[in-house]
Amino acid sequence: MVTPISGATAFDFGAAAQTTAAQPETTITPAASARQPGRAEPIADTAKLSPGAHVRLLKTQGQTVSAIAINTALSAQTVNSYLGITPAPLPATNK
């Protein structure tokens, strides 16, 4: 008598035990043989920041406006505008 197992799938009952067709032999290139089989190579995650976001990030890391301008090849005026810094008004002169 066969008693069904609840929650089981066809995989549990030996579906994977079926024989498969013979696989053709493959040639391994020198570059492929240098990699270790079975090991996944890590993939680096990268993100490209907009110039404004890059400026704000550098500011939160403690860099000065002049250092940010040099590192990003932006003018100090552009860096200030990304940071929301407005120049102080010039004093009025009476002639």
Secondary structure, DSSP 8 states (H G I E B T S, - for coil): -----TT--GGGGTGGGS-----------HHHHHS-TT------------HHHHHHHHHHTT--HHHHHHHHT--HHHHHHHHT-----------
